[in-house]
Each structure stands twice: as structure tokens, then as C-alpha cells.
Amino acid sequence: MMALIGRLHPLLIHFPIALVVVAAIAELAAAITADSGWRTVAVRNVRAGALFALMATIAGWRLAAAPEMDTPPLLEWHRWIGTAAAGAALAAALAAPAAARESAVQTRIYQTALLTAAALVGVAGHFGGVLVWGASFLRP
């Protein structure tokens, strides 16, 4: 059963990547336009993204612990940056403003956690791509 959970990592990971990135883009739109609708999109996406990121992180740790897995140093970077990304997404989800009347400090904490999560997701995703496809996977 634990081996199956680990093998689900590649299937689970793409959804939270998309949700966190969309949340960051929507939050940027909210900040630029002052349209609260964008913040609603951002908050809903980061909350779902944090939940799925937690599941993908657990699956990833199980996969990395499998006896047949090679453990190059890049895997450690991927593992810890991915874990930090999930933690930042969870922090953003927990700090997300519940209403428009939230303080500016609360909103700034949420925005910082969200943008940090999006940046870490990008780095961890890149390292995951290098692990699976090799260092030249972006080259034509």
C-alpha cells in the first residue's frame, strides 16, 4: 500500500502546481485591479492547492524512500524545496483573508506566503523535471 502511495506522486503533483500558480496570478490581478473577485479566485485555488500539495508531498516522500529509487543529491533538493513549497502553500491557505475587512498586515502575510509558494513550486517542479527527463529536457 505504501509503495502505491509513492507511485501516485507523479499523478498528484501537477494539480497543486497549477492551483498554486493560478492562485498567485489571480492574487497579482487582485492587487493590480483592486477587484475582490480575483482575491476570491486566488484564495479558493490556494486552499485547494495546499490540500493537494500536502498529499503530493506525502506521496513524494514515500516514492523517494522506495528501495528501487536512486537518490542523487538533486533528489534531496527537490524533496526539501517541494516540502517547503507545500508548507508555504499551507501557510498562505491558513493566512488567506476570510473577508475584505482583514488588516493590511494579514493580507501582506498571505500574499508573501502565496508568492513564496509559487516560486518554490516552480523551482521544485523544475528539479522534478530534471530528475525525470534529464538536464536538457527544456532544450529543443
N, C-alpha and C positions, 0 to 999 in steps of 0.2 A: 504493500500500500504506500509506504514512504517513497519507494522508487517511482511509483506512478505520479505522486505529487511533484517530485522533482522534474519529471519529464513534461509536466504541464507548463513549466516556466516559459518556454518559447511561445506557447499559445496565449498565456495570460498577460505577458508583458506589453504587447502592443496597444491594448486598450487603455491602460493607465498613462502610457506615454502620450497618446492622442488627447486624452482628457485633460491632463495637466498642461500641455502646450496650448490647447484651445482655451483653457481657463486663464492662462497668462495673457493670451491675445485679447480675450474679452475684457479682462481687467485693465489692460492698457487702453482699450477703446472706452471703457468707463471713465478712466482718468482723463482722457483727452476730450471726450464729448460731454462729460458730466451727466450722461444718460444712465439712470439706475437700472434700466433693463439689461445693460451689459454686465453690471455687477451681479445681477441675478444669474445670468448665464455662467459667469465665472465661478460663483460660489457653488452652484449645483454641479458643475464639472469638476471642481477641485475636490468636493466631498466624495463624489463617485470615484474619482481618480485615486484618492487616498486609500479608499477601501480596496480597490483592485491592486494598487501598488503594494499594499500590505500582503495580499495573497500572492502576488508575483514574487515578492521578496522572499517569503517563506519557501515557495517552490524553488526559487533560485538557489537558496542556501542548501536545500535538500539535493538539488541536482549537482552542485559543486562538491557535496560530500559523498557522492556515489563513488564506489571503488574504481569503476572503469574511467572516471574522469581524470584527465591530465590537469595539473594545477600550475600553470605558468604564472609568473608574477602579475601579468596583466589581469588574470582572473581575480586576484586579490583586490586590485584597484577597482575592477568592475563591481565586485561584490560589495566593497565598502562604500563606493560612490553611489551605487544603486540603493543601498540601505539608507544612506544619508538623504538621497532624493525622496525615498518613501517617507522618511522622518519629517523632512521639510514639507512634503505634501500633507501629511497628517497634521503638522503644526498649522499650516495655512487653513486646513479644513476646520480645525478647532478654533482658530482665531478669526475666522470669517465673520464679518459683521452680520448680526442677526437682523438688524434693522438699519434704516438710514440715519438714525439718531446716535449711532456709535461714535465714540470720540475719534478725533483725528489720529491720536496715538494708536488706538486699537486698529484702525484702518491701515495705518502705516506698517504695523507689525504684520498684519495679514498680507499686505502687498509684498513686503520684503520676503516673507516665508514663501509666498507663491512664486515670485520671480526666482528665488534661490532654487526652489524645487524644479522649475522649468529648466534652469541652466544645468543643474545636476542631472536631470533626466537626459538632456542632450549629450552630456559627457559620458554618462553610464551607457547610454544607447550606442554611442559611437564605439566605446570599448567592447560592448557586446557584439557589434558588427565585425570588429577586427578579430575577435575570438572565433567567430563562426566562419567568416568569409575571407579572413586574411587582411594584411595591412593595405593591400591595394584594391580593396573592394569598391572604393569610390572612383578609381581611375578608369577611363574608358578602355 
